Amino acid sequence: MPLTPNTITICATARLVRGVLAQHQQQQLKSGATQWQSAQAYTLQQWLDELINHASLLGFIPSDALPTLTLSTIAETYLWEQAIETCIAKHEAAELFDIRSMAKSAIEANNLMLNWQLAEADINHDFITQETRQFLRWRHTFEDFCAKQNAIESARLTSLQIVLFAQFQQQIIHELALPKHIQLAGFDRITPLEARLFELLKGCGVQVEMMTTHTQGQTEVKHFAAVDANSECRAAVAWAKQKLTENPKAQLAIISPALGSIRRELADLLDDTFHSETLHSSLYETPRCYDFSLGLALTEYAIVHSALQLLRLAASKADLIFDEVTPLLQDVYWGSQQELDARAQLDAHLRRNMSASYHLESLIKQASKLQTNGILLDELLENLTQISRFQNQQGKQRQVLSAWVTDFVQLLDELHWAKTRSLSSHEFQTQQAFLKCLKELSSLDAIFGNVSASAAVQKITELCNATMFQSEAKGDIRIQILGLLETPAVQLDAVWALNMNDQHWPPAVKLNPLLPADLQRNRGTPNASAAVQSQFASLVHQRLMTCAPEVIFSYATKEDERELRPSPLLEIQSDLQTPSTIQTLTERLAQPASLQFLDDFIAPAVLPDENIRGGVNLFAAQAKCPAWAFYQYRLGAAKLETPVDGLDTMSRGSLLHKVLQLFWLDCETLSNLKALFPPLLNEKIDTAIEKSIQALSDEINYHIPPQVLQIERNRLHQLMQAWLTLELERADFVVDACEKKFELDVEGLKLNLSIDRIDKLAEGGLVVIDYKTSAAVSNSSWAEDRISEPQLPIYVVLALKYEQVVAVSFAKIRSDETKFIGLSAERDVLPKVTALAKVRENSAFYGFGDWDALLEHWYTSLTNIAQEIKAGVAGVTISNEADLVYCDVKPLLRLPERLLQFEHMQVVLRNGGDA
């Protein structure tokens, strides 16, 4: 039916209203018109509101016939929650109920009763379930709450407006100009409440008809079976590209009953295919040729997420969690853009020096500490101080929502939220949508009363989460992405319907648990039975099959390992030949091209004045993988630490080292240890533990709970007892040094190191010990050309090269195992440590003739590694990938890519040099 001055269009959705108005405008422009009367298109609620309000203004509908407040979704949910909490307050398990889910089910049940005209009298109270009985109690309580506030929910408002229309029908006919024709657009299912209104309109002489969307002529229907959902999306996008190549003015639609689950994937494929330039951040908002009907919750948008994070921080004095602090510091929507690098340094500093959670004051203290070290964080400190001040002033206050909104807007303004740079069009629209939510919340003071700051922020978050938003589409839209139940406003040339599997279409039966199942089935409410779903789906399916000259239905045959079936509504004669698939931008860029290969295994040589950090770890990394050593110790690449609450593994290991150092500095000799009676030994152990814990507490920047420290005391005491028991099995010795520092020059490389312990035997000679608390401890690499555990060899042949070292060993100290793992020049130096001359034939050390030969091997190996470092050897060469388990820079090594290159080279060599 054409749009005329005597015709109005009632649309099922606000989006369809906008589409109808835009289509009317395009038609007028196409006809050459320079001015025209706007089309009259409304949602049903918009039209009823206008009609009843007009009648009220004319005076024949009393002004008090309608409540003063129409509840928003968040307000209605809150009142239902209050009603439910009131009704179950005395229940013994009241605290265990999920009130939010119960309110959601109650709202759905209430809407079904209103829209499908289900009266309480229709419910058979002789067979009523406990769930229904409770729901009716909640409903009565909810209605009482609404009456006290003179408020009404949306569904009941529609019902009341229709009652008023029927009651004052004659006055409305005479005083108001009802349209001659009403066409209904997008109404696949008409509720009894809507049907009642349309019958009343027909009784007033209004012609009510459904808007036809059928295509002219024959429709060609095809089917396509895809391997999985991803293949479906790729095929649909490839089809759209082909259609627009053939006809750039074509109007297409991609439709899905599961649009929410494939939205991001489909958007990425469409961007890769039609708008690859949007990969560049400055072109991200380039107008698209496609438009999604399904928006995202406001909370999904970065600028709104930023505001909510700031408000949560200001409204609560709870500890900050490190994974919340990181995005806050990286946020570009508040603070100074010039401080972003400094904020990143602060983030790394906090990860290294703080626990997983801490107070805002601690964050301010650490930022101030960096500020004194030359890292400029002036604006961040000012903003954090402002947030802290807000916490202290407003933290315990309770006030109405409108007051909180005023305070929050002022705070965001003071924090320069959304003012760090000029906002893009999309960002500005999103910001305005957020401010509109705040304004909506300000009107609900009567409903919510006085609340705390954190409760106010929670309500804002809930409202934003329930508000679906999508920035205005400005491009030449040629592809509409729709849900299966949506009606396009334009005549389509071709349609592709995705995800047409039986799990999605028809929709599954889903009865409301709060209403009698028989009543729902008998009245044919949505989702009530398989018959209802099948009948409804058939009507929609028939509309789809005639909405364009070409319609393609596709379905996936598998989801992971699960076999899928097509929808029973698909009348599959023969499958469509597989269309050419579409490739992502990444896949296209990865295709073979003319490439220049460069050897990257040699880095610049070490300069004479270059200071390389890392010490022993530098040599270990170079031995395991030269590229690791280059990236981490010459370029300074490192991972961001992940803080933990309490003590991390490194801190616990350092504590044990400190305890052992303090104990042996006091005990000094094995004979002194043997002379200690158990009580005195325990006392000395505990003294060393307390001093070590105190030293750690003075060093760190955060509080460790007393309970954690007590657990650590017990652990350390048990480890010390076990380890000293093993030490008692040794021959007599004197502790010569603990944590002894050395500065070495190895082939021109400056090396700073610290030896855990050096013992002097009674017969002469030194034993060098390195404490280990890790599970995997091995000395097998000492016999290899590349020594991957070089600590002890470095200590022996470089730091103590002029001393007589007769044994070297790791001291493995763990709750499940304590042992020495090493080698000695003579027998019986350390418990269960084999002398070199007695090693078995299958030992890696069997080939060394004597102790001096082993030391010579170590010296040669270590100097070769030092020369490699100096020469800039930085290739990715590894003998065992397990050696890289603690590699901070593993992603930079690109191991999967290099494996592919290696396999390709193997194929080339097998083919005689031909690729």
Residue pairs with C-beta under 8 A, 6 or more apart in sequence:
1 7
1 181
1 183
1 209
1 211
1 212
3 9
3 20
3 24
3 39
3 40
3 41
4 181
5 37
6 179
6 180
6 181
7 40
7 179
7 180
7 181
7 182
7 183
8 40
8 41
8 42
8 47
8 179
8 181
8 182
8 183
9 17
9 20
9 39
9 40
9 41
9 42
9 182
9 183
9 184
9 185
9 211
10 41
10 42
10 43
10 44
10 47
10 182
10 183
10 184
10 185
10 187
11 17
11 20
11 41
11 42
11 43
11 185
11 186
12 43
12 44
12 184
12 185
12 186
12 187
12 188
12 487
13 43
13 186
13 486
14 43
15 293
15 486
16 185
16 186
16 486
16 487
16 489
17 41
17 42
17 43
17 46
18 489
19 488
19 489
19 490
20 39
20 41
20 185
20 489
21 38
21 39
21 41
22 489
23 489
23 490
24 38
24 39
24 41
28 36
40 179
41 185
42 50
44 158
44 194
44 197
45 154
45 157
45 158
48 158
48 161
48 162
48 165
48 197
49 161
51 161
51 165
51 172
51 176
52 61
52 66
52 161
52 164
52 165
54 176
55 61
55 164
55 168
55 171
55 172
55 175
55 176
56 62
56 63
56 65
56 66
58 175
58 176
60 168
60 171
60 172
60 175
61 164
61 168
65 160
65 164
66 152
66 157
66 160
66 161
66 164
67 146
67 150
67 151
67 152
67 157
68 150
68 151
69 149
69 150
69 151
69 152
69 446
69 447
70 151
70 152
70 153
70 154
70 157
71 79
71 146
71 151
71 152
71 153
71 154
71 447
72 440
72 444
72 463
73 466
74 441
74 444
74 459
74 462
74 463
74 466
75 151
75 444
75 447
75 448
76 107
76 153
76 154
77 100
77 103
77 104
77 107
77 462
78 447
78 448
78 459
79 142
79 145
79 146
79 149
79 151
79 447
80 103
80 106
80 107
80 138
80 142
81 99
81 100
81 103
82 145
83 106
83 138
83 139
83 141
83 142
83 145
84 97
84 99
84 102
84 103
84 106
84 138
85 94
85 99
86 141
87 134
87 137
87 138
87 141
88 94
88 97
88 134
91 97
105 512
105 513
105 514
106 135
106 138
106 139
106 142
106 514
108 512
109 135
109 512
109 514
109 515
110 139
110 142
110 153
110 155
111 155
112 118
112 512
112 515
112 520
112 525
112 526
113 119
113 120
113 515
114 155
114 156
114 158
114 159
114 193
115 155
115 158
115 191
115 192
115 193
115 194
116 191
116 192
116 193
116 523
116 525
117 192
117 193
117 196
118 515
118 519
118 523
118 525
120 136
122 519
123 132
123 136
123 515
123 516
123 519
124 516
127 516
128 516
129 516
131 513
131 514
132 514
132 515
132 516
134 514
135 514
135 515
146 152
146 153
149 446
149 447
151 447
152 160
158 193
159 193
162 193
162 196
162 197
162 200
165 172
165 197
165 200
166 200
169 200
169 203
169 204
172 178
172 204
173 204
173 205
178 201
178 204
178 205
178 206
179 206
180 205
180 206
180 207
181 206
181 207
181 208
181 209
182 198
182 201
182 206
182 207
182 208
182 209
183 208
183 209
183 210
183 211
184 190
184 198
184 208
184 209
184 210
184 211
185 211
185 487
185 489
186 211
186 486
186 487
187 194
187 210
188 485
188 487
188 536
188 539
188 540
188 543
189 526
189 536
189 539
190 198
192 523
198 208
201 208
202 208
213 487
213 488
213 491
213 543
213 546
213 547
214 546
214 547
215 491
215 492
215 546
215 547
215 548
215 549
217 549
218 549
219 545
219 546
219 548
219 549
219 550
219 551
220 549
220 550
220 551
221 545
221 551
221 552
221 553
221 571
222 550
222 551
222 552
222 553
222 576
223 552
223 553
223 554
223 555
223 566
223 570
223 572
223 573
223 574
223 575
223 576
224 232
224 235
224 552
224 553
224 554
224 555
224 575
224 576
224 578
224 579
225 554
225 555
225 556
225 557
225 566
225 575
226 232
226 235
226 554
226 555
226 556
226 557
227 556
227 557
227 558
228 556
228 557
228 558
228 559
229 261
229 262
229 265
229 498
229 499
229 556
229 559
230 265
231 556
231 581
232 498
232 499
232 554
232 555
232 556
233 262
233 265
233 266
233 269
233 498
234 269
234 581
234 582
235 554
235 578
235 579
235 581
235 582
236 254
236 266
236 496
236 498
236 554
237 254
237 266
237 269
237 270
237 273
237 582
238 273
238 579
238 580
238 581
238 582
239 496
239 552
239 579
240 252
240 254
240 270
240 273
240 479
240 496
241 273
241 274
241 582
242 579
242 580
243 250
243 252
243 493
243 494
244 250
244 252
244 289
244 478
244 479
247 493
248 478
249 478
250 478
250 493
250 494
251 478
251 480
251 490
251 491
251 492
251 493
252 478
252 479
252 480
252 492
252 493
252 494
252 495
252 496
253 479
253 480
253 481
253 482
253 488
253 492
253 494
253 495
253 496
253 547
253 548
254 266
254 479
254 480
254 481
254 482
254 495
254 496
254 498
255 481
255 482
255 483
255 484
255 486
255 495
255 496
255 497
255 498
255 544
256 262
256 481
256 482
256 483
256 484
256 497
256 498
256 499
257 483
257 484
257 499
257 500
257 504
257 505
257 507
258 498
258 499
258 504
259 292
259 293
259 294
259 481
259 482
259 483
259 484
260 294
262 498
262 499
263 292
263 294
263 481
266 481
267 292
268 584
269 582
269 584
270 288
270 290
270 479
271 278
271 279
271 288
272 582
272 583
272 584
272 585
273 582
274 288
274 289
274 290
275 286
275 288
275 289
276 585
277 283
277 286
278 284
278 285
278 286
279 585
285 424
285 425
285 426
286 475
287 473
287 474
287 475
287 476
288 473
288 475
288 477
289 475
289 476
289 477
289 478
289 479
290 477
290 478
290 479
290 480
290 481
291 473
291 475
291 477
291 479
291 480
291 481
292 470
292 481
293 480
293 481
293 482
293 483
293 486
294 468
294 470
294 481
294 483
295 468
295 469
295 470
296 468
296 469
296 470
297 464
297 465
297 466
297 467
297 468
297 469
298 304
298 430
298 433
298 434
298 437
298 464
298 465
298 467
298 468
298 469
299 305
299 308
299 461
299 464
299 465
301 430
301 469
302 333
303 333
303 418
303 423
303 427
303 430
303 431
303 434
304 430
304 431
304 433
304 434
304 464
306 331
306 333
306 334
306 417
306 418
307 333
307 412
307 417
307 418
307 434
308 457
308 460
308 461
308 464
309 324
309 327
309 328
309 331
310 328
310 334
310 387
310 411
310 412
310 415
310 417
311 408
311 411
311 412
311 457
311 460
312 454
312 457
312 461
313 320
313 328
313 360
313 387
314 387
314 390
314 391
314 394
314 408
314 411
314 453
315 391
315 394
315 452
315 453
315 454
315 456
315 457
316 391
316 453
316 454
316 457
317 359
317 360
317 391
317 395
319 357
319 358
319 359
320 357
320 358
320 359
320 360
320 363
321 356
321 357
322 350
322 351
322 354
322 356
322 357
322 642
322 643
325 347
325 350
325 363
326 347
329 343
329 344
329 346
329 347
329 380
330 340
330 343
330 344
330 347
332 340
332 420
332 421
333 417
333 418
333 420
334 383
334 415
334 416
334 417
334 418
334 420
335 343
335 379
335 380
335 383
335 415
335 416
335 420
336 378
336 379
336 380
336 416
336 420
337 420
337 421
339 376
339 377
339 378
339 379
339 380
342 370
342 375
342 376
342 377
342 380
343 377
343 380
345 370
345 375
346 366
346 367
346 370
346 375
346 377
346 380
347 640
348 640
348 641
349 366
349 370
350 363
350 366
350 643
351 640
351 641
351 642
351 643
352 641
352 643
353 366
353 700
353 701
353 702
354 362
354 366
354 643
354 701
354 702
355 643
355 644
355 645
355 646
355 702
355 703
355 704
356 643
356 644
356 645
357 645
358 702
360 384
360 387
360 388
360 391
361 388
362 701
362 702
363 384
364 381
364 384
364 385
364 388
365 701
366 701
367 377
367 380
367 381
367 384
368 381
370 377
371 377
371 378
371 381
379 416
383 414
383 415
383 416
386 411
386 414
386 415
387 411
387 415
390 407
390 411
394 407
394 453
395 453
396 452
397 452
397 453
398 450
398 451
398 452
399 450
399 451
400 445
400 448
400 449
400 450
400 451
401 441
401 442
401 444
401 445
401 448
401 451
401 456
401 459
402 441
402 442
402 443
402 445
404 451
404 453
404 456
405 438
405 439
405 441
405 442
405 456
406 442
408 438
408 456
408 457
408 460
409 435
409 438
412 418
413 419
418 427
418 431
423 431
425 471
425 474
426 471
429 471
429 472
430 469
430 471
433 467
433 469
434 464
437 460
437 463
437 464
437 467
438 460
440 463
441 459
441 460
441 463
448 459
451 459
480 488
480 490
480 492
482 488
484 497
484 505
484 540
484 544
485 540
487 543
488 547
491 548
492 547
492 548
493 548
493 549
493 550
494 548
494 549
494 550
494 551
494 552
495 544
495 547
495 548
495 550
495 551
495 552
496 551
496 552
496 554
497 544
497 551
497 552
497 553
497 554
498 554
499 505
499 554
499 555
499 556
500 553
500 554
500 555
500 566
500 567
500 569
500 570
501 555
501 556
501 564
501 565
501 566
501 567
502 564
502 565
502 566
502 567
502 568
503 564
504 567
505 537
505 541
505 567
505 569
506 530
506 533
506 534
506 536
506 537
506 567
506 568
506 569
507 527
507 533
507 537
508 527
508 533
509 527
509 528
509 529
509 530
509 532
509 533
510 527
511 517
511 520
511 527
511 528
512 520
512 525
517 528
520 528
520 529
521 528
521 529
521 532
524 532
525 532
526 532
526 536
527 533
537 569
538 569
541 569
544 551
545 551
552 576
553 567
553 570
554 576
555 564
555 565
555 566
555 567
555 570
556 564
557 563
557 564
558 564
566 572
600 874
600 875
601 626
601 627
601 873
601 874
601 875
601 876
601 877
602 871
602 872
602 873
602 874
602 875
603 630
603 634
603 872
603 873
603 874
604 872
605 870
605 871
605 872
606 612
606 634
606 748
606 749
606 869
606 870
606 871
606 872
608 748
610 634
611 750
612 618
612 633
612 634
612 749
612 750
612 869
613 633
614 621
614 629
614 632
614 633
615 751
615 752
615 753
616 751
616 753
616 790
616 791
616 794
617 633
618 629
618 633
618 749
618 751
618 869
619 787
619 790
619 794
619 862
619 865
619 866
619 869
620 788
620 789
620 790
620 791
621 628
621 629
621 632
621 633
621 887
622 628
622 629
622 865
622 868
622 869
622 873
623 781
623 786
623 787
623 788
623 790
623 865
624 786
624 788
624 878
624 883
624 884
624 887
625 876
625 877
625 878
625 883
625 884
625 887
625 893
626 868
626 873
626 874
626 875
626 876
626 877
627 874
627 875
627 876
627 889
627 892
627 893
628 884
628 887
628 889
628 893
629 869
629 874
630 872
630 874
631 637
631 874
631 889
631 892
631 893
632 638
632 887
632 888
632 889
637 888
637 889
637 892
638 888
638 889
639 888
639 889
646 704
646 705
646 708
647 655
647 704
647 708
647 712
649 773
651 696
651 700
652 712
652 715
652 773
653 773
654 696
655 692
655 693
655 696
655 712
655 716
656 716
656 719
656 771
656 773
656 813
657 739
657 756
657 771
658 688
658 691
658 692
658 695
658 696
659 685
659 688
659 689
659 692
659 716
659 720
660 688
660 720
660 723
660 738
660 756
660 757
660 771
661 738
661 739
661 756
661 757
662 687
662 688
662 691
662 692
663 684
663 685
663 688
663 720
664 735
664 738
664 757
665 735
665 738
666 684
666 687
666 688
667 673
667 676
667 684
667 735
668 734
668 735
669 732
669 733
669 734
669 735
670 727
670 728
670 730
670 731
670 732
670 733
670 734
671 732
673 681
673 724
673 727
673 728
674 728
676 684
681 724
682 717
685 716
685 717
685 720
685 721
685 724
686 713
686 717
688 720
689 713
689 716
689 717
689 720
690 713
692 716
693 709
693 712
693 713
697 704
715 815
718 815
719 813
719 814
719 815
719 818
722 813
722 815
722 818
723 811
723 813
723 818
725 818
726 818
726 819
726 820
726 831
729 831
730 830
730 831
731 761
731 762
731 763
731 828
731 829
732 761
732 762
733 759
733 760
733 761
733 762
733 767
734 759
734 760
734 762
735 757
735 758
735 759
735 760
736 758
736 759
736 760
736 766
737 755
737 757
737 758
738 756
738 757
739 754
739 755
739 756
739 757
740 754
740 755
740 758
741 752
741 753
741 754
742 751
742 752
742 753
742 754
742 755
742 799
743 750
743 751
743 752
744 750
744 751
744 752
744 753
744 794
744 798
744 799
745 751
746 798
746 862
746 863
746 866
747 863
747 866
747 867
747 870
748 866
748 870
749 866
749 869
749 870
751 794
751 798
753 791
753 794
753 795
753 799
755 768
755 770
755 795
755 799
756 769
756 770
756 771
756 811
757 768
757 769
757 770
757 771
757 811
758 766
758 767
758 768
758 769
758 800
759 766
759 767
759 769
760 766
760 767
761 767
761 806
761 829
764 804
765 804
765 805
765 806
765 807
765 825
765 826
766 800
766 803
766 804
766 805
766 806
767 805
767 806
767 807
767 808
767 809
767 824
767 829
767 830
768 792
768 795
768 796
768 800
768 805
768 807
768 808
768 809
769 808
769 809
769 810
769 811
770 791
770 792
770 795
770 809
770 810
770 811
771 810
771 811
771 813
772 810
772 811
772 812
772 813
772 821
773 812
773 813
773 814
775 814
777 810
777 812
777 821
778 789
778 821
779 789
779 792
779 809
779 810
779 821
779 822
779 823
780 844
781 787
781 788
781 789
782 789
782 792
782 793
782 823
782 844
782 845
782 854
782 858
783 844
783 845
783 847
783 848
783 857
784 844
784 861
785 861
785 864
786 861
786 865
786 879
787 793
787 858
787 861
787 862
787 865
788 883
790 862
790 865
792 808
792 809
792 810
792 822
793 808
793 858
793 861
793 862
794 862
795 808
796 805
796 808
796 855
796 858
797 855
797 858
797 859
797 862
798 859
798 862
806 824
806 825
806 826
806 829
806 851
807 822
807 823
807 824
807 825
807 826
807 829
807 830
807 833
808 822
808 823
808 824
809 820
809 821
809 822
809 823
809 824
809 830
809 833
810 820
810 821
810 822
811 820
812 818
812 819
812 820
812 821
819 831
819 832
820 830
820 831
820 832
820 833
821 833
822 830
822 833
823 833
823 834
823 835
823 836
823 845
823 854
824 830
824 833
824 834
824 835
824 836
825 835
825 836
825 851
826 835
827 835
827 838
829 835
834 843
836 845
836 848
836 850
836 851
836 854
837 850
839 845
839 846
840 846
845 854
848 854
848 857
876 893
876 894
876 895
876 898
878 884
881 895
884 890
884 893
887 893
904 915
907 915
908 914
908 915
